[in-house]
Amino acid sequence: MQQQPKHTPPPSSPLQKIVNGLMISLNPEKFFRQKLQTGEDEFFLSMPGLNQVLMATSAKGAAEIFAAPTSALTSSLPSPLQPLLGSSSLILLQGGAHTNERKMIKPAFQGACLRSYVSLIHNAVINTINHHNFPATLSVQTFMQQITLDVIIEVVFGVTNNERKSQYQGAIRNLLRTYTPPLMLFPFTRTKMLGLGPWDRFLKARSILNTLIFEDIEQAKNQAHTGEDLLSTFVNLQDENGKHLSNVHIRDELTTLLAAGHETTANSLAWAIYLVATHPTAETTLTAEIMALPVDASIEQIMKLPYLDAVIKEVLRIHPVVPLVMRSVVSDQTLMGYQLKAGTYAGIATYSLHMNPNIWDQPDKFQPERFLENDYNTNEYVPFGGGAKKCLGYGFALFEMKSVLFKLYRKTTIRLQSGGNITASIQGITLGPKQKIIATFEDQ
């Protein structure tokens, strides 16, 4: 006997959509934890600009989302990220356009290309950290942002000139600072106000960064640029018909790497330092593993450290930088037992999935050992998404985190100075620590 589709609740009121948006903006992890406590494998979410979104909190639901072809589920539009990243960003492309561009740029994140970036990342991390004087008491978030911003500018653009690097640093920080949670979550706030409002400030910041990027794209093309950085790679990419990416496409992909690659990694590193510092056993184990290697350990040696790998995986489980995955339903279909019509939305509540007690033993606890003792499948653990739209830069991000943590724990002793509970909030386009984390870094 064929099972009848489950009942889809009516859309929430406009007021409830605003309330949901505010709750996610103020305390996203609390919001998604409460949704998990209902005991259901899915829930419906309404937000400004969206009607009902079917959100999975189980591995089974995640598997359905990831297994769907892009002809059935594709990037959700309108997207809160579109003003920031640009409509040509791979994250936002739909259907065949996404498939074609992903196929074209995927080689830039694999094989020899990835190995060359790993080398650039490692050298940039070493140089950046070595330029700091220790002991020093610092905001962990600010310190991690300095490191990851230096790294991303060098790796994406090949920029080592201090003046040009400073221009990029200011432009990127200003762009992310001006794209506030209200602008991201509430489309009606994106209104010009005689050059004086929040939207005006964001548009000005975006224009400044665009100018820098377009200048470097043209310079790379005119000089037949053949460096190892991502800009060089993107300028030279061709599809199967010999067609190159347009300047706008390159700009949007590079902006995505600058915004997402810098901020997500910085937030994850800040969480890692906080969680390790507040769990003495983990700190002792991690430090011992790192100190067993020489200061100038090779990239291969660092990549093979099992406990460092487990720590990073556990950090990304407890604090996924992106709390949800969203897809647009292209054609009428059944997902998780619900009949969804074209034009509606489905997705995965990443935080809820990563805290699901049916998957994780004591999910609230920071236990890196779980990743040494168990293998979790790609529908249970999804810090970089999955399926046809899995983040292409995940290898890049993982190595950068390993390189930074290895260098810091090999060079310094980290002592947490700030107390109290640290909660998550929206930081630019990702989730990061809401309260300032203060730590003292002392030379070993």
C-alpha positions in Angstrom: 0.0 0.0 0.0 1.5 3.3 -1.1 2.2 5.7 1.8 0.3 9.0 1.6 2.4 12.2 1.6 2.6 14.0 4.9 0.6 17.1 5.5 2.4 20.3 4.7 1.6 23.1 7.2 0.3 26.4 5.9 2.8 29.3 5.5 3.7 31.2 8.6 2.4 34.7 9.2 4.6 37.7 8.1 5.2 38.4 11.8 6.4 34.8 12.5 8.8 35.0 9.6 10.3 38.1 11.1 10.5 36.5 14.5 12.3 33.5 13.0 14.7 35.7 11.3 15.5 37.6 14.5 15.9 34.4 16.5 18.3 33.0 14.0 20.2 36.3 13.8 20.6 36.6 17.6 21.2 32.9 18.6 21.2 30.5 15.7 22.5 27.5 17.6 19.8 27.9 20.3 17.1 28.1 17.5 18.2 25.0 15.7 18.7 23.1 19.0 15.1 23.8 20.0 13.9 22.5 16.6 15.8 19.3 17.2 14.2 18.8 20.6 10.8 18.1 19.0 12.1 14.6 18.1 11.1 14.9 14.5 13.4 14.2 11.6 12.4 17.4 9.8 10.7 20.7 10.4 9.3 23.6 8.4 11.0 27.0 8.6 9.7 30.3 7.3 11.8 33.4 7.0 11.5 36.8 5.3 11.6 36.4 1.5 10.8 32.6 1.8 7.7 30.6 2.4 7.9 27.1 4.0 11.3 25.5 3.8 11.4 21.7 4.6 14.6 21.2 6.8 16.1 17.8 7.4 17.7 17.0 10.8 18.5 13.3 10.1 21.0 11.5 8.0 18.2 10.0 5.9 16.8 13.4 5.1 20.3 14.7 4.3 20.8 11.8 1.9 17.7 12.6 0.0 18.7 16.2 -0.4 22.3 15.4 -1.5 21.2 12.6 -3.9 18.8 14.8 -5.8 20.2 15.9 -9.2 20.5 19.6 -9.9 17.6 19.3 -12.3 15.4 18.5 -9.2 17.0 20.6 -6.5 19.3 23.6 -7.1 20.7 26.7 -5.4 18.0 28.6 -3.6 17.2 32.0 -5.1 16.7 34.6 -4.0 19.7 34.0 -1.8 20.7 36.2 1.2 24.3 35.9 -0.2 23.6 37.2 -3.7 24.3 40.9 -3.0 27.6 40.0 -1.4 29.0 37.3 -3.7 27.4 38.2 -7.0 24.9 36.2 -9.1 27.7 34.4 -11.0 29.2 32.8 -7.9 29.2 29.0 -8.1 27.4 28.8 -4.8 24.4 30.5 -6.4 24.3 29.2 -10.0 21.5 26.9 -10.8 20.9 23.8 -13.0 23.0 23.4 -16.1 24.9 26.7 -15.5 26.1 25.3 -12.1 27.0 21.9 -13.6 29.0 23.5 -16.4 30.9 26.0 -14.3 31.6 23.5 -11.5 33.1 21.1 -14.1 35.2 24.0 -15.5 36.6 25.3 -12.2 36.9 22.0 -10.3 40.4 21.2 -11.6 41.5 24.4 -9.9 40.9 22.8 -6.5 42.4 19.3 -7.2 45.7 17.6 -7.9 48.7 19.7 -8.8 46.8 23.0 -8.3 45.7 22.1 -4.8 49.3 21.0 -3.9 50.6 24.3 -5.1 48.0 26.2 -3.0 48.9 24.1 0.0 52.5 25.1 -0.3 51.5 28.8 -0.6 49.2 28.5 2.4 51.9 26.9 4.5 54.5 29.5 3.7 52.0 32.4 4.2 50.9 31.0 7.6 54.6 30.7 8.7 55.4 34.2 7.6 52.3 35.8 9.1 52.7 34.1 12.5 56.5 34.7 12.6 55.9 38.4 12.2 54.0 38.6 15.5 55.9 39.3 18.7 55.1 37.0 21.6 54.1 37.0 24.4 51.0 38.9 23.5 47.5 39.0 24.8 45.1 39.2 21.9 41.5 38.9 20.7 41.6 35.4 19.3 39.0 36.3 16.6 41.0 39.3 15.5 44.3 37.4 15.4 42.7 34.5 13.4 41.2 37.0 11.0 44.6 38.7 10.4 46.2 35.3 9.7 43.5 34.0 7.3 43.1 37.3 5.5 46.8 37.5 4.8 46.8 33.9 3.6 43.7 34.3 1.4 45.0 37.4 -0.3 48.4 35.8 -1.1 46.9 32.5 -2.3 44.0 34.0 -4.3 45.8 37.0 -5.9 49.5 36.2 -5.3 49.8 39.6 -3.6 52.8 40.0 -1.4 53.3 43.8 -1.9 52.4 45.3 1.5 50.6 48.4 0.0 48.4 46.3 -2.3 47.8 43.8 0.5 46.7 46.6 2.8 44.2 47.8 0.2 42.6 44.4 -0.1 42.5 43.9 3.7 40.7 47.2 4.2 38.3 46.5 1.3 37.4 43.0 2.4 36.9 44.0 6.1 34.7 46.9 5.1 32.6 44.8 2.8 32.0 42.1 5.4 31.4 44.7 8.1 28.8 46.6 6.1 26.9 43.5 5.0 25.0 43.3 8.4 22.6 40.5 9.5 19.5 42.7 8.8 20.7 43.3 5.2 21.3 39.6 4.8 18.1 38.3 6.4 15.6 41.0 5.6 15.5 42.0 1.9 13.2 45.0 2.5 16.2 46.7 4.3 18.1 46.9 1.0 17.0 50.4 0.2 19.1 53.4 -0.8 18.9 56.4 1.5 20.6 59.3 -0.2 23.9 57.6 0.3 23.7 57.5 4.1 21.9 54.2 4.9 23.3 50.7 5.6 22.6 49.6 2.1 24.4 52.6 0.6 27.5 51.9 2.8 27.5 48.3 1.6 27.2 49.2 -2.1 30.1 51.6 -1.7 32.3 48.9 0.0 31.4 46.4 -2.7 32.4 48.9 -5.4 35.8 49.5 -3.8 36.6 45.8 -3.7 35.2 45.3 -7.3 37.6 48.0 -8.5 40.6 46.2 -7.0 39.6 42.8 -8.3 38.9 44.0 -11.9 42.3 45.8 -11.9 44.1 42.6 -11.0 42.1 40.5 -13.5 43.1 42.9 -16.3 46.7 42.9 -15.2 46.8 39.1 -15.1 45.4 38.9 -18.6 47.6 41.5 -20.1 50.8 40.0 -18.6 49.8 36.4 -19.6 50.0 35.7 -15.8 51.2 32.2 -15.1 51.6 32.3 -11.3 50.5 29.6 -8.8 47.7 31.8 -7.3 44.0 31.2 -7.9 43.6 34.4 -10.0 46.2 33.0 -12.5 44.3 29.7 -12.6 40.9 31.2 -13.1 42.1 33.6 -15.9 43.5 30.6 -17.8 40.5 28.2 -17.3 38.6 27.2 -20.5 35.5 25.1 -21.0 35.4 22.2 -23.5 34.7 24.8 -26.3 37.7 26.9 -25.4 35.7 29.6 -23.8 37.2 31.5 -20.9 35.4 32.8 -17.8 34.2 36.4 -18.1 35.7 39.1 -15.9 32.4 39.2 -13.9 32.4 35.5 -13.4 36.0 35.6 -12.2 35.2 38.5 -9.9 32.3 36.6 -8.3 34.3 33.4 -7.8 37.2 35.4 -6.3 34.8 37.4 -4.1 33.3 34.1 -2.9 36.8 32.8 -2.0 37.8 36.1 -0.3 34.6 36.4 1.8 33.8 32.8 2.6 37.4 31.4 2.6 38.7 34.0 5.0 35.8 34.4 7.4 34.7 30.8 7.8 38.3 29.6 8.5 38.9 32.4 10.9 35.8 31.6 12.9 36.6 27.9 12.9 40.1 28.6 14.2 38.8 30.8 17.0 36.3 28.1 18.0 39.2 25.5 17.9 41.4 27.6 20.2 38.6 28.2 22.6 37.4 24.5 22.8 40.9 23.1 23.1 41.8 25.7 25.9 38.6 24.7 27.9 39.3 21.0 27.6 42.6 20.2 29.3 42.8 16.6 28.2 42.3 17.5 24.6 44.9 20.3 25.0 47.5 18.0 26.5 46.9 15.3 23.8 47.1 17.8 20.9 50.1 19.6 22.2 52.0 16.4 22.8 51.2 15.2 19.2 52.4 18.5 17.7 55.5 18.8 19.9 56.6 15.4 18.7 57.3 16.9 15.3 60.1 19.4 14.5 59.4 23.1 14.2 60.0 22.8 10.4 57.7 19.7 9.9 56.8 19.0 6.3 53.3 19.5 4.9 52.9 15.8 4.6 53.8 15.3 8.3 51.3 17.9 9.5 48.5 16.4 7.3 49.0 13.0 8.8 48.6 14.1 12.5 45.5 12.1 13.6 44.5 14.0 16.7 44.9 17.4 15.0 42.6 16.1 12.3 40.1 14.8 14.9 40.1 18.2 16.7 39.3 20.1 13.6 36.5 17.7 12.6 35.0 17.9 16.1 35.1 21.8 16.0 33.3 21.8 12.7 30.7 19.4 14.1 29.9 21.4 17.1 30.2 24.8 15.4 29.5 24.4 11.7 30.2 27.8 10.1 27.1 27.5 7.9 24.1 26.4 10.0 21.9 25.3 7.1 22.0 24.1 3.5 19.2 25.5 1.2 17.9 24.2 -2.1 15.1 25.4 -4.5 12.7 22.7 -5.7 12.8 22.8 -9.5 10.0 20.2 -10.2 7.2 18.7 -8.1 8.6 15.8 -6.0 8.3 13.9 -2.8 11.1 14.6 -0.2 11.1 13.2 3.3 7.5 12.0 2.8 6.2 15.5 1.8 4.9 16.4 -1.6 6.7 19.6 -2.5 5.8 21.8 -5.4 8.2 23.5 -7.8 9.2 26.9 -6.4 9.3 25.8 -2.8 12.4 25.0 -0.8 14.1 22.2 1.0 17.4 21.9 3.0 19.4 20.6 5.8 19.7 22.1 9.3 23.4 21.4 9.6 23.6 22.3 13.3 20.6 20.1 14.2 22.1 17.2 12.2 25.4 17.5 14.0 23.7 17.5 17.4 21.3 14.7 16.6 21.6 12.1 19.5 20.6 9.3 17.1 23.9 9.8 15.4 26.2 11.3 18.0 26.9 10.0 21.5 26.7 12.9 23.9 26.5 15.4 21.1 26.9 18.4 23.4 30.4 17.3 24.5 33.7 18.2 22.8 35.2 14.8 22.1 37.7 14.7 19.3 38.2 11.0 20.0 34.9 10.1 18.4 36.5 10.7 15.0 39.4 8.4 15.9 37.0 5.6 17.0 34.2 5.9 14.5 33.6 6.5 10.8 30.8 8.9 10.1 29.3 8.9 6.6 28.8 11.9 4.4 25.1 12.3 5.3 25.8 12.4 9.0 28.7 14.9 9.0 28.3 17.7 6.5 30.4 20.8 7.5 31.1 21.5 3.8 27.7 20.4 2.4 27.4 17.5 0.1 26.2 16.1 -3.2 26.6 18.1 -6.4 27.1 21.3 -4.5 29.7 20.3 -1.9 32.2 23.1 -1.3 35.1 22.7 -3.7 37.5 24.5 -1.4 37.1 22.2 1.6 40.6 20.7 1.1 42.0 24.2 1.0 40.2 25.2 4.2 41.1 22.0 6.1 44.8 22.3 5.4 44.8 26.0 6.3 43.3 25.1 9.7 45.8 22.4 10.3 48.7 24.6 9.3 47.7 27.5 11.5 47.0 25.3 14.6 50.2 23.3 14.1 52.3 26.5 13.9 50.6 28.2 16.9 50.8 25.2 19.2 54.3 24.4 18.1 55.5 27.9 18.6 53.4 29.2 21.6 51.6 28.2 24.7 48.0 29.5 24.6 46.3 30.6 27.8 42.7 31.6 27.8 42.0 34.9 29.6 38.3 35.4 29.0 35.8 33.4 31.0 32.2 32.5 30.7 30.2 30.8 28.1 30.8 31.7 24.4 27.8 31.5 22.1 27.5 31.8 18.4 26.1 34.6 16.3 26.1 35.6 12.6 29.5 37.0 11.8 29.3 38.4 8.3 28.1 35.4 6.2 29.0 32.7 8.7 28.6 31.8 12.4 31.3 32.8 14.8 31.8 33.4 18.5 29.6 36.2 19.7 31.6 37.2 22.7 35.3 38.2 22.5 37.7 35.4 23.2 40.9 36.8 24.8 44.0 34.6 25.1 47.7 35.1 25.9 50.2 33.6 23.4 53.6 32.9 25.0 56.7 31.6 23.2 57.4 27.9 24.0 
